[in-house]
Amino acid sequence: MSEEVGYLSAARYGKDLVRVCRVTREGNTHHVVEYTARVLLEGDIETSYTKADNSVVVATDTVKNTVYILSKTSPHVHNPPAFALHIALHFTTTYPHISKCFVDLISHKWSRIQVGGKAHGWAFERDGEEKGVIEACADKSSGKTTGYVKVGLKDLLVLKTTGSSFTNFHRDQYTTLQEVDDRLFSTSVDLKYDVALPPSVPLTIENIGKINQHVDFQNVFQKTRKATLEVFATDESASVQATMYKTAQRVLRESPSIKSVTYAYPNKHYM
Ligand SMILES: O=c1[nH]c(=O)c2[nH]c(=O)[nH]c2[nH]1
């Protein structure tokens, strides 16, 4: 064998693009969720890289199967942040040598079809490109389990046809842009916020329901989405930057369980 050079400084592995669809039937009212999941693991796995020791490897195929099984058995499957947390805690509690688990979920949109003004019980439509995005992490590397949950959305396309200007910006020899006091404003909303998990509730699978009672993941998400759209619509926008900041201010004011929020508003230009 050739002489070793360097060393393994960090390692993380897992499975991406795990697709699941779960239906729950309550009489004639059915509930559906569809996710694309990525699950990454860290822990005492160095020897799988340095000594070709596969005994420490939870196979990525097993990771995929586990996501399928939890989609069937988890009481949290219809609540994306709680479900992501369940997956993360499953891996750190099941395998002594797995110390961290990172879960990313993309939640695909299924909205009830309206028939005669009423939401149908079991027929759904994909109404738009918007997707929910969720990140959860469980980390027992310090001895005590800690973690985080981040929630947001992406690909929500919005447009307003007035109520937006862009003037008084810096001008120099490189500037050609004209000032405008009335323009179209369009962007693809990308937002993510960090949820403050209740410090008094230990992070365990059994406590996920209790954690949800404290932070009300679904309600906070709906409030944040609504605030984002309403500020976009009603703000007399001086710039994309100023509108984003106002939006973030309202979101933080309305939801004390949000620690921080990040927006990306790529300017979709219309002439
Ligand atoms: O709201 C805006 N912010 C900018 O920073 C910018 N730059 C630009 O060319 N147009 C705009 N619009």
The ligand as a Gaussian input file, in Angstrom:
#p B3LYP/6-31G(d) Opt

LIG

0 1
 O      -34.803000      47.503000      -6.160000
 C      -33.729000      47.488000      -6.802000
 N      -32.560000      47.316000      -6.128000
 C      -31.332000      47.285000      -6.765000
 O      -30.263000      47.134000      -6.115000
 C      -31.330000      47.438000      -8.159000
 N      -30.343000      47.467000      -9.090000
 C      -30.928000      47.624000     -10.299000
 O      -30.307000      47.682000     -11.398000
 N      -32.276000      47.722000     -10.161000
 C      -32.555000      47.612000      -8.836000
 N      -33.734000      47.614000      -8.145000

